[in-house]
């Protein structure tokens, strides 16, 4: 990482540290225990970063002094001391810079890149049709129903953020905000990937089994207090909703499309009648996608081979097959089959999740 880029990142976090230092002593923050705990946790993490930045700045000042002596001092002995000191300073700076790359990432995205630290969070669940046309759209609806039945079993709540209907039936895409007791993301993260279905479509007249696929992406929900997005980096478009909501929705441009310019990530929300509410929901999804994008990018940059592929969140990985003729669900990551397709599609998925958890923790 270049020094100018590193210093700029340090400066941003240093400024945030001082802002949080002032915030956590304010009465309205102290009285809000949830907010106070989040800010205090962030304060403690940033405190370590600021201390390292102070050390880094001192080393840079010492380097300037050593360079000045080497350039301007006529005493050979002083030059030799400065030369040795400069080499040591350069080694120290290099060491700090190598460590700072990960350190700055962990503190810019507060829970770091290890999924386990996100397990307590609520989740954003995105379902999209893949290969298979109308049959894939129908399967999105089936999987959506499966998850809703599961949410009822475990006592979680969900809200539809965005929905795009299929050509005939089902959904091309649907995005949910899922909340509940701690562990929502910790359970649902195992659902990320390609879900494949093998069955006879309703439109198939000759009884042939077809294979279709959908993708599921589960993202940890990131609050605005934890990750700030510059408004100047966001392009906002409004349009008339094509979803439910009656005449009111169609008469007003209540739907919102947000594009994060640096990453080109785009989010749409049209489920609320209020443009303001749609904006808030879209921002919530945008934060989660940017956070997930940074995590995945970090894995690639560092070339870390995961201990397990169970919860990578990689949408291109085929994770599960739902075979209707044989009444079987097979999870390919752990080579486990359950022969109760009807029960599974009615939300009885906890057994599979528990097995995936065991595999992840081995």
N, C-alpha and C positions, 0 to 999 in steps of 0.2 A: 504494500500500500504506500502511495506517495505521501511524503511528509505533510504537504498542504492539505491533502484529503483527510489525513489522520487528524490533523490539528482542527480542521473544520468540524469533524465529528465530535472530537473532544469538547470543543467550544459549545456545540449544541447541547450536549449532555450536561456540561457545567452550568449553562444557563438554566436548564430544566431543574438541576439540583438546587440552585438558589431560589427558584420559584417555589419548589416544593418545600424548601426550608421555611419560607415565609408562610406558606399555606397551612402547614400542619400545626401552627400555633394559633390559627384563627379559631375563635369560639364556634363558628358554624361548622367547621371541619371536625373539631374535637368532639362535638356533640353527635356527629354522624359517624358512628363506630365503623360501619362498613367502608365508608369512604376513607376514614382515617387510617384503617389498617392497610388498605391498598396503597395509599400515599406513603405510609411509613415503610412498607416493604420496598417500594421503589426508592425511597430516600436512602435506605441502607445499602441498596445495590449501587446507587449512583455515588454514594460517599466513597466507595472503593475506587470507582473510576476517576473521581476528582483528585483523590490522593495520588493516583498513578500519573494523572495529567500534570500535577504540580512537580512530581519527580522528573517527568519528561521535559518540562519547560526548563527546569534547573540544568538538566544535562545539555539542552540546546544552548543555554547561556554559557555554560562552561566550554562548549565546543567553539563558540564564537570567540571566547577569550583565548583559547589555545591557538586558534587560527590567527588571531591578531598578533600574538607573540611570535609565531612562526614567520609571519610576514614582516613584522616591524622591529623585533628585538635583535640587537647585534651580538648579544652574549650567546656563544655556542652552547654553553651549559644549560641556559634557560630554554634554548630551542630544543635541546635533546629531551629535557623534562616535559616540555609542551608536546613534543612529538609522541612520547610514550603515553602521556595523558590523553591525547587526542585519540589514539588507537583504542584505549580502554573505554573512552566515552562512546566511540562509534560502536563498539561491541555491546555496550549497555543499551544504547539507543536501538540497535538492531533487535536485541532481546525483547525490549518493551514493545516494539512495533509488531513483532511476530505474535506476541501474546495478545496485543490489543485488538487484532482483527476479530478474533472470536469474542473477546471481552465486550467490544463495542456492539457486536450483534446481539449478545445476550441481554444487554441493557437497552438497546433500541427496541428490541422485541422481548418484553420483560420476562417471559418464562423460558427463554432459550429455545434450542431446537430439539430437546428431548421430549418426545410425546408424553411421557409419563407426567411431566409437570403441567400439562394441559388437561389432564384427565378430570379435574374437578369442574371444568367449565361447562356451560351450556353449549349447544351445537347448532350449526347451520347445516342442513341436509339438502343436497341438490340431487335430483333425479332427472336423467335425460335419456331419451330414446336413442338407440344406436342402430345397428343393422337390423333389418326386418320390417321396415315401413310401418304400416298400421298395427301389425302384431306387436312391434316393439312399444308403440304408444300404449297399447292395451296392457302390456306387461308393466309399464311404468305405473299405471293405475293400480294394478294388482299388488305391486311392491309397496306403493303408497298405503294401500289398505292394510297390508301386513304390518307396516311400521306403526300405523295409527292404532291398530289392535294391540300391538306391543306397548305403545305409550300408555294406553289405558290400563294395562296389566301392572305396570310399574309406577303409575301415578304421575306421569309427566304431562305437561301441557305443550301444545304446538300451535303455531300460527302460520298461515300461508302467506309468504312474502311475495311470491310471483308464480303465475301459472300460465302456461301456453297450451291450449287444447290441441289434440291431434287432428288429423284430417277428417276422420270419421268419428272415432271415439278415443278415449284415453287422453294422455298428455304427451306432448313433445318434451316439455320441461316443467318441473315444479320445484319450488324452493321453499323449505320450511325453516322456521325458527323454533327450536325445541328446548324447553326449559324444565327444570325440576330440581330434585335434590342433587347434591354433589355426585358426579359420576356420569352425567349425561354423555359428554364427549368420550369419557373413558370406556363406555360400553359401545357407543355407536361408531367409533373410529374404525372398528374392524369391518364395517360395512363398505368402506371405500374400495372401489374397483369395478370391474366388469361383472355383471350378473347375467348369466346366459340361461335362456329358457328353451326347452325342447318339448314341443307339444303340437297337436293338430289345431291350426287356427280355425276360428269360426267360419272364415270365408273359404276354407279348403273343402272342396266338394268330393275329392277322391280319398280323403282320409289319410293324407301323407303327413308325416311329422316334419315340422319346420324348426329351424334353429334361429332364434332372434337374440338380441342382446341390448342391455341398457347399461348406463354408467351411473354409479353412485359416488358422490363426493361428500365427505363429512368434514367440516371445518370447525375448529374451536372458535367460540364466540369471543371477540375481543372488544372490550369496552373503550369508549372514547377517552376516558381518563388514563387509560394505559398506553394508547398509541394515537398520536396526533397525526392527522393528514392535512397538509397545507391546502387550503381552499383554492389557492392559485393553481394547484396541480390537478384540479378537477374541472372537467367540462360537464355542464349540466344541460340536458335537453328535456323538454316536456312535450307530451303528446296525449291524445285522447285514448282513454282506456278501451281495450277491446274485450275486457273480461266482464265479470258480473258486476252489478251495481246499478243497473237500470239506466233510465234516461239521463239521470244527473251526471253519471260518469261520462257518458258519451258527449255531453254538451260542454264539458270543461276539460281542459288539459291538465288532469290530475295525475296522470302517469308520469313517472320520472325515470330518466336514463342518465346514469353517471358514468363518466369515463375518466379513469385515472391516467393522465397523460404520460407519466414516466414509465408505467408498466403496461399500458394499453388495456388494462382490465376494465371490462364494462359490466355494469349491473343495471337491471331494470326492475322496477316495482310499480304495480298498478292495482294492487288489491284493495287499497284504501280510497275513500272518496276525497280525502284531503291530500293535496300536493305536499304539504308539510310532513304529514305522517309517512307518505311514500318516500320522501327524501330521507327521513330518519331511518327507515327500514333498509333502504338501499345503502346508506352509509354504513350500517351495521354489517351488511354482507360484504361491502367493499373492504372494510377493515380486516375482516376474517380472510378474504381472498388474498389481500396483500401480505398478510402475516404468513399464510400458508405458502404463498409464492416464494417468500424469502427463505422459509424453512427448506423447501425443496431445492432452491438454488444453492443453499449452503451445503446440503448433502452432496450435490454434484461437484461443487468447487473443491470440497475437501476429500472427495472420492472415498467416502466412508461406506464400507460394505455393511449393511444392516445385519445385526445378529439374527433377526427374523424378518421375513417379508410380510408378516401378519398384518401390520398396521402402517404400511408405507403411505397409504393414501394415493398411490399411483393409479390413475384412472385406466391406464392401458393394461393393467394386470388382470387376467381372468381369475376371479376369486371363487366363483360359485356357479354350479349348474343346477337348475330346477328341471328335473326330468319327470314330466307328467305321466307318460305311459307306464313308467315303473314306480311312480309315487315316491321318488327319491330326490333328496337334496344332497349334493356333494360339495364340500368345501375343499378346493384343490390345494390350499396352503397347508392344511394339516391332514389331508387325505382322509377326511372323515365323512361318512354318509349317514344320513338319518332317513329312515323309511316311514315318514309320517308327513307327507307333503301337505295334506289337508290341515293338519294341526299347525304346521310351520307357517303356512300362508294365513292362518288365523291369529298370528302373532306369537306363537310359541317358539321364539328364537333364542331364548336365554340359554338353553343348553349349549347351543353352538357357540354363543358368545363366551360362555364360561370356558369351553374347550380352547377357544382362541386365546383367551387370557392366559390360560395355563401354558400354552405353547410359547406365547410372547415372553413369559417370565422365566423360561427354562435357561 
